């Protein structure tokens, strides 16, 4: 991990991620349950997502679609 200085502004809730990706919160939770991207951070009982992880997920989807 290159960026070791993560601020709270860099972390998103599952609701914010779902809204950004235009999917349901249930989809985000299911992906987490099956250990699918995006990677998450667990702080106590709270689950947060780094903006970089969301960007990687989007870039990964673009690369796969571009290969078809």
PyMOL commands that set and color helices and strands:
alter all, ss='L'
color gray80, all
select helices_A, chain A and resi 8-10+14-21+25-33+51-66
alter helices_A, ss='H'
color red, helices_A
select strands_A, chain A and resi 11-12+41-43+46-50
alter strands_A, ss='S'
color yellow, strands_A
deselect
rebuild
show_as cartoon
